Amino acid sequence: MKLNLHKPQTRYILILLLLVVVFLPVPFRHKAMTKLSITGLDGVEFKTDAYALTADHKLMVDKDLAERILNARIGWEKEAPLPKGVYYKDHVAVLMYHHLAETPLTLYPGVLPAAQFDEQMQLLKQEGFHVITMKQYRQFMLDRAPVPDNAVLLTFDDGYESFYKLAFPILQKYGYTAVNFIIVSDVDNTSKRQVPKLTWEQMREMKRAGMGFYNHTYNLHYYAEVDAEGGTRPAASSLLYIHDENRNELNEEYYRRVTGDLAHAERRLKEELGNTDSAIAFPYGSYNDKLLEVCDSLGIRLKFNIGLGLSSRTTLNAPRINEGNRTLTPELSIQQLKQFEPPMILTVNGKKVLLTGTPPELRNGKVLVPLDALCSELGVAMHYDRSSAVLKLTPTP
């Protein structure tokens, strides 16, 4: 049958078919892959396609291949059973709270009664959990420092005054510290407050007692319009709709907007509190690659979202466990910390490898392992030219 390209419906069909081909998920599209030329530690040269690159261009290779070129035994397996009373090691449970109240608020399950928070803190101590400081967390994530077994970091969002009036005395009672991620414009502009927020003076007092205060944006904690129909998305992670021009922001405009906002928040935190380190919790836990780039450009390396799980060195954008729900009894809140699956561990010649980047992953039935982490553990120099797909391994002196 001869296609009549002058008919609108025929043109639409062709356009649709083109879009299907272009946007078909990668696993179903053939993509030619340049073979990797490798010179192993034994000096033998060969080529292979049993490799992949991470989003930040780190090299992942097939585990069997890694054993061959490094002349080492490599394992990717579940950690040995932990001693009684140890629920996880070399990880941190980052707990998330928002607002506390003196009495239960029936209509607001996300507002935790102070007495319930107190009981949670008591159970943490009683059940063998160890609350760490933000400094310890930072050293764990960035400097490979150890943390205690069953380590916990306490975090609050939004900077409610209840942190000062209700949470702070309870934290001091148990010798704990916590951090609060502040919507900085709420502190600078008291007229826009609906629920009482912290003041700079209250934060300075608490900081002297070990509490920390970090970035929750200056003024991007809201849902904004993202299309002509009035659909909304989190302002910090979306291209906003410009009604006057009937279009969405360009990537460059978005980048300037969020960079200016986060930089302003960082500046105010430094001016008022003397902050010398940085961290951010993304509003509503929403982020994108551009937002992560903006944070890195501003020196905000530690990031927090609202995904469920334990925090490890494999990602600086850490999940958090929501413990600030009134419907979750203190006993259940502690119980869920005990039930996380033991993490998989990477070993080389029987020794655990401390991962600081992408962990091993299973692809097409093959385990891919991060070559840079293995080379670091073995003291092997890794010379990799991504443009020419050439890899050479040599022993370090």
N, C-alpha and C positions, 0 to 999 in steps of 0.2 A: 504494500500500500504506500502510495506517495503522500508524504506529509505536506500539508499546506501551511507554510509558516506565516501566511498572512492572516490565518484565523487566530483570534486571541486565545481560544482555549488550547490550541496546539502549542502556542508560545508558552503558555503557563505550564503545560505538562513538561516541556523541555527544561524550563527553569527549575521546576520541582525536582526532576531527575538529576539535574546538575547539583542542586543543593544536597540531595541525598548522598551523592558520591563524595562531595567535599566534606560534609559534616558526619559521615559515617564514623562510628567509634574506631579509634586506632587499631584495636585488636582484630578488626575485620577488614582492615585495609593493608594491602601489601606495601611495605616500605623497605626500599633497598637499604641495607646497612653496610657501611664500610667495614671491612675486616680489620681487626686490631692486630698490628704487628708487635710481637712480644719477644723480648730477650729475657729469659729467666735467670735466676741466680746461678744456674749451672752453665750459662752462656749459650744454651740452645735457642735458636731462633725459629719461630713458626707464626702462623696467622690463625685467627679464630674469630668467630662471630658470637661466642658465648660470653657476651658482656652487655652492659647497659650503662647509661648515664643518668644520674639523678638530676633533679631540677636545678641544683646548683653546680652541675657538671662534675660531680664526684664519680669515680669509676667503680662500678659493681661488676664482679666477675663470678662465673660459675664456681661453686665451692671445690669441685674436683680439679678444675683448672688452677685455682688458687693454691691447692696443695701441691700441684705439680711444679708451678713456677717458683714457689717459695720453699719447696722441699720441707713441708711442715704438715702436721696433723691438725685439721681444723674441724671443730665441732659446733653445731647449732642445735641446742637441745634444752629441755626443761632443767631448771636449776634443781639440785638435789634437795630432798625434803628439808625444810627448815626446822630448827630446834623448837620445842614447845614454847609458845609465847611470842615467837617471832613470826609475823604475818607477811612481811616483805623486807627486802634488804636493798640497799643502793638505789632506792626510789624515795619519793616524797609524796605523801597524800596532801594535796593543797585543798583546804576546806574553804568554802565560800559562804559568806553571810551578807545580809544587807542591813535590816533595821530590827531593833529590839523594842519591846514595849513592857511596861510594868505588869500589865495584865493581858490575857489572851484577847486578840481581836478576831472575833468569829469570821468576819468577812474578808480577812486578810491573812491567809495561811502562810504567806511569805514573810510575815512579821513574827519574829520568834519571841515568846515570853522570856524575860530575863531569867526567871527561875529555871526554865528548861535549858537555857544556854549554860547556866551555872552547873546543872547536872551533867551536861555533856562534857564540860571541862573537867569535872571531877572524875568521870568515867575514863577520859583519856589518860589521866594519871594512874588511875586504879588498874586499868587494863594493859599498862605497859607501853603506851605511846609516848613519844618524845617530841614536844613542841620545840621547833627550831626557830632561830631568828632569820630575818631577811638576809643578813650578812652571811649566815651559814648556808642558806639556800643559794645565794649568789656564788659563793665559793664552790659549792657542789656543782652547780650548772656550768660555770665558766672556767674554774680552775682545777676541776677533777678532785676536789677535796672530799673526804668521806663524810657521811652523815650517819647518825645513830640508826639502828634497826627501828622500824615502825616510826619513821620520822614524819612529822606533821607541820605544815605551815598554815597559820590562820590568816585568812584574808576577809576583808569587808569591802563592799562597793558603795559608792554614791556619797559618802561623807555625811551620814545622818548624825545629828547631835546625840542620838542615843548611844553612839559609840563612846562618847565622853561620859555621859551620865550613867549609863547602865553597863556597857561592856567593859570599859576601862577598870572599874573597881573589881570586877570578877576576874579579869585577866591578872591583875596585881595580886589578888588573893591566892592564885595558883602559881605565881611566878612566871606567867606566860607573857609573850609579846605577840603582837599582831600588826598587820599593815592594813591601811584603808586607802582605796583608790578613789580619788577626789574628783568630782566635776568642778573644776576650778572656778568657773564663772559663777557658780552658786555661792561661793565664798566671797568673791569680789563684789557681787551684786546682790545684796541682801533682799532687795525689793522683789526679785523673781522667785523667792523661796515659797514653797507651799507647805512642806514639812520642814521643821527646823533643821538647819545644817550646822556643821562645825564652823568655828571661827578660827582665824589664824592663831590667836592667842591660846585657845584650847589645844590646838595641834602642837604648838611649841611646847606647852607643858607636858603633853603626852610623849612627845619625841624625846624629851629629856629623861623620860622613864623607860625608853626603849621601843616605843611604838614607831611605825614608819608610815609615811604618806606619799602616795605616788599618783601617776597620771591616769585619769579616766576621761581624758580629753578636756579642753577648755570649755567648749560649748557645742559638742557634737553628739550629746546623749539624747537623741530624739529621733522619731521617724519622720522622714521628709518625702515629698512627692517625687516620684521617679518616672511618671508618664503623664500624658495629657488627660487620662481618665481619672487621675487622682490616686493611683496606687502608691503605696508608701513602702519604704525600706529604711533600715538604719542609715543615718546621715553619714556616719564615718566610713562606711564601706560601699557606698552607692554613688553612681553618677546621677546627680540631681537634675530634675526637669526645670528648664528655664522657660516659663510661660510666655514672657514677652517675645522670645525668639523661636518659640515652638520647637525646642530641641533639648537634648540632654547635654550635660557638661561634656567637654572633650577631656581626654585623659590628662592632658597638661593642666587644664583648669582644675580638675579634681585633685591632682597632685599638689598644686599650689595651695588649694583650700585646706586640705588636711595637714599639709606641712606647716602652714601658718598657724593653724589651731594647736597642733601638738607642741610646736616650738614655743608658743605663747604660754601654754600650760607648764611646760618644763621651766621656762624662765621665771614664772611666778612662784613655783615650788622652790626654786633656788633662792629667789629674793626673800621670801617670807620664812622659809624653814632651813635654808642653808644646805639643801640636798646636794650631795656630791655623787650620787648614783641615781639610776633611772630604772623604771619599770612601768608597764602599762597593762591595764585590763581593758579589753575591747568592749564597748557598750553592746549589750545583748549577746556578747560572745561572737559578734559578726566581724569578719575581716576578709581581706583579699590580698593577692600578691603585691599589689601597689602599696597597700597600707603597711604591709610588712617591710617593704623597701623604704618607705618613709620613716618608719621607726628606726630601722638600722642606720639610715642617713643622719638621724638625730642622736645616735648613740644609745637608743633605747633597745637594749639587747634582750632583756627579759620581758616576755609577753605572756598574757594569761587569757584563756578563752573559757567557755563553759562546757566543754566536752567532758565526758565521764572517764575517769581513769587515774592512774598514778603518773606522777611526773618523773621523767628520766632525762639523762643528758642527750638523748637522741633527738630532742626537739626543744628549742628555746621558747616555743609557743605552747605553754603547758595547759593541760586540762585541769579542771577544778571539780570538786565534789560538793554539791549543794547540800549543806547541812542546816540551812536556815529555814527549814520548812516546819511549821508548827505541827503538822500531821505526822511527822516522823518522830517517834519517841526517842529519848536519849539512848535507850538500849539498842534500838534498831539502827540509829545513826552510827553507833560504834560497831555494831555487828557487820554493817556493810563494808567497813574498813578491813575487816578480817577475812573477807571472802573474795578478794581479788585473785585472779588466776596467777600462779607463780610465773614470773616472766621467763622468756627464753633467754639463754645466755650464749654468747659467742666465745669459743675457746681456741687457743692456738697452743699445740703441744701440751694440752691439759691445763693451761693457765687462762683464767678469765680475761677477756679483752674489755677494757673500759670504753664503751661506745660514746662518742661525742657528736655523732652525726646520724646519718640514715642507718637503721638496723638492717640485718639480712632480711630478704623477702623471697617468697616462693613465686616463680614465674614459669609457666608452662612445664610444671613438674620438676624444675631445677631450682636449687637454692642459690641465690646470688648473694655474695658477701662483699662488704665495703673494703676494698683493697688498701685504702690509705690507713685505716685503723689497724689492719693486720701488719702492714709494713712498719708502722710506728711501734707496735708491740715487739716486733722481731728485730728492730734496729736496722731495717733495710731502707736504702734510699730509693725512692720511686720517681723516675723521670718520665713524665707523661706529656706528650704533645697532642692536644686534642685536635688541632687542625689537620695534622697528618695521620692521626690514629696510630701513633707509635709509642710503645711502652718499653722502658728498659729498667731492670731491677739490678741494683748493685749493693754489696754489703757496705755498711758505713764503717769508717776506720775505727 
